Amino acid sequence: MTSHAGPVPHGATAVRPQWADLPEPLRDRITERLGGEVVATASQRSGFTPGFASRLVLAGSGGTERAFVKAVSADRSPAIADSYRAEARIASRIPSAAPVPALRWTLEEFDWVVLCFDDVPGRPPSRPWKPDELTDVLTALTGLAEVLTPVPEGLVVPQAREWLAQDFGYWGRLARASGAGGAPVDPQVAELAALEDAAPDALAGDSVVHCDLRDDNVILGDDGRVWFCDWNWPSRGPAWLDLVTVLISACGDGYDATALLAAHPLGEGVDGAAVDAVLAGLAGYFTDSSLQPAVSGSPYLRAHQGWYAQATLSWLALRRGWVG
């Protein structure tokens, strides 16, 4: 197995404020809601947003407790604040049987959006993927899908096919630009554009899917369970979508993603053309995003997107027979 690790320092990608950096009135309000004095903190360095994300150790009358708190300024990061609000709406309604850390409370004060979760003792998977950890995560996805298929009553989420369609279209734009004036269009670009056009229909489904499932949104619990966190983009779609997004990174790390997909319960009977269409759409999104200007609050975001673009295209190329 060959690793294709890129220039992204996994587990150390985020530039986040520390507990002492939060406005004092906000810290006081969080402490009040926690019901105990914050005596220790452990900021989480994974991810690609500039929000506060820290494990907090509390001392109170009942002894020591722990909580996980994430917070972001709605003024400085309005899009991320909206994603936190979406996460709060979904997390409070996810069935307790799902391997998702429980949301305790939320608050929105002093221009900040704050979410407090149960702190799950554990760590993210290693990258490149270790075989046993990848197996554990892929196995846990089956249980997650069982709880979230069909969409549980009371969970209202957008259709993945609708909002992801807004992110797709790169290959079509490239084909039109390269074919301007009657110039011939590269056959692979034309094929990617055709696949991309089919991606929205391929995303029809009746499961609640994470839609942003990567290793830094996974916790390998000290108790042996696998937990899925950061539900900022929950959507209604096919249960196999989260499996595919995890396997993109596995492919980039040298695994046979097609074989893993075929052997997985969520991949059984899945239309290969639908998978190819979604891979084409995602490859275009990652490619286009990686070419955008750098983001000051997330120094590794563009490199991360470039790596995912390469990994997605590599998997698709193998599936389509573009390479040996």
Disulfide bonds with the S-S distance in Angstrom:
none
